[in-house]
């Protein structure tokens, strides 16, 4: 198959996905929901981070989770054990969630008006970056055990994300890790990316994360109100 034909197929796939994502986004806004797409490489601590976050955020507003994995429902079960509704999506041989999967999964969540939905994408720093799911923001979770140059190796993911969460900071004293260099590399790819340092194990930095989430909620509310004027 020629390169031109491959590009045409890719454009067709993304075009169809983006149309469904627009429908999802309109539905989320109509339901007064803030939706985040969490992305990372495998083992970055995304699920542990999410379990802590939803356990605390559920005291303040409705929260739901859509879990994406190739196989098993292990992560969804961890979320449910924290007292938060979760829908598992198994992608099989696909390496990412797409907008159609999210639209279908959302119908299986209870009403969450005024709340938050977290989408935990398949652990992968490549193809999930290209797929709009209808989310308000993409959040990339980066572990300090992965090395400082991940933003340069996988630029599309960091360019597409609004926030980089640098996780496992509690291990910093045990590793030869340069925090400043990591932030520099991320902002070389995406000058506008927000950066927060957290520990999913100890809870360090989660107050700043919740403040960031509150700001996104306020921004979305203002945008919706402006469009109604």
C-alpha positions as CSV (number, residue, x, y, z in Angstrom):
1,X,0.0,0.0,0.0
2,X,1.4,3.4,-0.9
3,X,2.2,6.0,1.7
4,X,-0.4,8.3,0.1
5,X,-3.1,5.7,0.6
6,X,-2.1,5.1,4.2
7,X,-2.3,8.8,5.0
8,X,-5.8,9.0,3.4
9,X,-7.0,6.0,5.5
10,X,-5.5,7.6,8.7
11,X,-7.3,10.9,7.9
12,X,-10.5,9.1,7.3
13,X,-10.3,7.3,10.6
14,X,-9.4,10.4,12.6
15,X,-12.1,12.4,10.8
16,X,-14.8,9.9,11.7
17,X,-13.5,9.8,15.3
18,X,-13.4,13.6,15.6
19,X,-17.0,13.8,14.5
20,X,-18.1,11.4,17.3
21,X,-15.8,13.2,19.7
22,X,-17.7,16.4,19.0
23,X,-21.0,14.7,19.8
24,X,-19.5,13.4,23.0
25,X,-18.2,16.9,24.0
26,X,-21.6,18.5,23.4
27,X,-23.3,15.8,25.5
28,X,-20.7,16.3,28.3
29,X,-21.3,20.0,28.3
30,X,-25.1,19.6,28.3
31,X,-24.7,17.3,31.3
32,X,-22.5,19.9,33.0
33,X,-19.6,17.5,33.2
34,X,-15.9,18.1,33.3
35,X,-14.1,15.3,31.4
36,X,-10.4,14.5,31.6
37,X,-8.4,12.0,29.5
38,X,-5.5,10.5,31.5
39,X,-2.6,9.1,29.6
40,X,0.7,7.6,30.4
41,X,3.1,4.8,29.7
42,X,2.4,1.5,31.5
43,X,3.6,1.6,35.1
44,X,3.6,5.3,35.6
45,X,1.1,5.0,38.5
46,X,-2.0,6.3,36.7
47,X,-4.5,4.0,38.3
48,X,-3.0,4.5,41.8
49,X,-3.2,8.2,41.3
50,X,-6.7,8.0,40.1
51,X,-7.9,5.9,43.0
52,X,-6.6,8.4,45.5
53,X,-8.0,11.4,43.5
54,X,-11.5,9.9,43.1
55,X,-11.7,8.8,46.7
56,X,-11.1,12.4,47.8
57,X,-13.0,14.2,45.0
58,X,-16.2,12.2,45.5
59,X,-16.7,14.1,48.8
60,X,-17.1,17.3,46.8
61,X,-18.9,16.4,43.6
62,X,-20.1,13.4,41.6
63,X,-17.3,11.4,40.0
64,X,-17.2,8.5,37.5
65,X,-14.5,6.7,35.6
66,X,-14.2,5.0,32.2
67,X,-11.3,2.5,32.3
68,X,-9.4,1.5,29.2
69,X,-7.2,-1.6,29.0
70,X,-6.5,-4.3,26.4
71,X,-7.7,-7.0,28.7
72,X,-9.0,-7.5,32.3
73,X,-11.3,-5.4,34.5
74,X,-8.7,-5.0,37.3
75,X,-8.5,-1.2,37.2
76,X,-12.2,-0.7,37.1
77,X,-12.6,-3.0,40.1
78,X,-10.0,-0.9,42.0
79,X,-12.1,2.3,41.2
80,X,-15.3,0.6,42.3
81,X,-13.7,-0.5,45.6
82,X,-13.1,3.2,46.2
83,X,-16.8,3.8,46.1
84,X,-16.9,5.4,42.6
85,X,-18.8,4.1,39.5
86,X,-16.6,2.7,36.8
87,X,-17.1,1.2,33.3
88,X,-14.4,-1.0,31.9
89,X,-13.6,-0.9,28.1
90,X,-11.4,-3.6,26.8
91,X,-9.8,-2.6,23.5
92,X,-8.5,-6.1,22.5
93,X,-5.7,-5.6,19.9
94,X,-6.3,-1.8,19.7
95,X,-3.7,0.3,21.5
96,X,-6.0,3.2,22.5
97,X,-9.6,4.3,23.3
98,X,-11.6,6.0,20.6
99,X,-14.6,8.4,20.8
100,X,-17.1,5.7,19.9
101,X,-16.0,3.5,22.8
102,X,-16.3,6.5,25.1
103,X,-19.8,7.4,23.9
104,X,-21.0,3.8,24.5
105,X,-19.3,3.5,27.9
106,X,-20.7,6.9,29.1
107,X,-24.2,5.5,28.6
108,X,-23.5,2.9,31.3
109,X,-22.5,5.4,33.9
110,X,-25.1,6.8,36.4
111,X,-26.1,10.5,36.1
112,X,-23.2,12.6,37.2
113,X,-24.5,16.1,36.6
114,X,-22.2,18.8,37.8
115,X,-19.4,16.3,38.3
116,X,-16.2,14.9,36.8
117,X,-15.6,11.9,34.5
118,X,-12.0,10.6,34.3
119,X,-11.1,8.5,31.3
120,X,-8.1,6.3,32.0
121,X,-6.7,5.5,28.6
122,X,-4.6,2.5,27.6
123,X,-1.0,2.7,28.8
124,X,0.7,4.0,25.7
125,X,2.5,7.3,24.9
126,X,2.0,7.1,21.1
127,X,-1.4,6.5,19.4
128,X,-3.8,7.8,22.2
129,X,-2.4,11.3,21.6
130,X,-4.0,11.5,18.2
131,X,-7.6,10.5,19.3
132,X,-9.9,13.2,20.6
133,X,-12.5,11.5,22.9
134,X,-14.6,14.6,23.6
135,X,-12.6,15.4,26.8
136,X,-12.1,18.9,28.1
137,X,-8.4,18.3,28.7
138,X,-5.7,15.6,28.3
139,X,-3.5,14.9,31.3
140,X,-0.2,13.0,30.9
141,X,1.1,11.2,33.9
142,X,4.9,10.9,33.9
143,X,6.8,8.9,36.4
144,X,10.3,10.0,37.6
145,X,11.4,6.4,37.1
146,X,11.0,6.8,33.3
147,X,13.8,9.2,32.7
148,X,13.9,12.9,31.9
149,X,13.8,12.7,28.1
150,X,10.3,11.1,27.7
151,X,8.8,14.4,26.4
152,X,11.4,14.5,23.6
153,X,10.9,10.9,22.7
154,X,7.1,11.1,22.6
155,X,6.5,14.7,21.7
156,X,2.9,14.3,20.3
157,X,1.6,13.2,23.7
158,X,3.1,16.1,25.6
159,X,2.1,18.5,22.9
160,X,-1.5,17.4,23.1
161,X,-1.7,17.5,26.9
162,X,-2.7,20.5,29.0
163,X,-1.1,19.1,32.2
164,X,1.9,17.0,33.0
165,X,1.7,15.2,36.4
166,X,5.2,14.2,37.5
167,X,4.4,11.2,39.7
168,X,6.4,9.1,42.2
169,X,8.2,12.2,43.5
170,X,8.6,10.4,46.9
171,X,11.3,8.3,45.2
172,X,13.4,11.3,44.1
173,X,16.0,10.8,46.8
174,X,16.6,7.3,45.6
175,X,17.1,8.2,41.9
176,X,19.4,10.3,39.8
177,X,16.5,12.4,38.4
178,X,16.7,16.0,37.2
179,X,13.3,17.6,37.7
180,X,14.2,20.9,36.1
181,X,15.4,19.1,32.9
182,X,12.1,17.2,32.6
183,X,10.1,20.4,32.8
184,X,12.4,22.1,30.4
185,X,12.0,19.2,27.9
186,X,8.2,19.2,28.3
187,X,8.0,23.0,27.7
188,X,10.3,22.7,24.7
189,X,7.6,20.5,23.1
190,X,4.6,22.4,24.6
191,X,5.4,25.9,26.1
192,X,1.8,26.1,27.5
193,X,1.8,22.8,29.4
194,X,1.0,23.1,33.1
195,X,3.3,21.0,35.4
196,X,2.5,19.6,38.9
197,X,4.7,17.3,41.0
198,X,2.8,14.6,42.9
199,X,3.1,11.3,44.8
200,X,0.1,8.9,44.4
201,X,1.5,6.9,47.3
202,X,1.8,9.8,49.9
203,X,-0.7,12.3,48.5
204,X,2.0,15.0,48.0
205,X,0.8,17.6,45.5
206,X,-2.8,16.5,45.3
207,X,-4.1,19.8,46.8
208,X,-2.5,21.6,43.8
209,X,-4.0,19.1,41.4
210,X,-7.5,19.7,42.9
211,X,-7.0,23.4,42.6
212,X,-6.0,22.9,38.9
213,X,-9.2,20.9,38.4
214,X,-11.3,23.6,40.0
215,X,-9.8,26.1,37.6
216,X,-10.7,24.0,34.6
217,X,-14.3,23.7,35.9
218,X,-14.5,27.5,36.2
219,X,-13.0,28.0,32.8
220,X,-15.5,25.6,31.2
221,X,-18.4,27.2,33.0
222,X,-17.4,30.7,31.7
223,X,-17.1,29.4,28.1
224,X,-20.5,27.8,28.3
225,X,-22.1,30.9,29.7
226,X,-20.4,33.1,27.0
227,X,-21.8,30.9,24.3
228,X,-25.3,31.2,25.7
229,X,-25.2,35.1,25.7
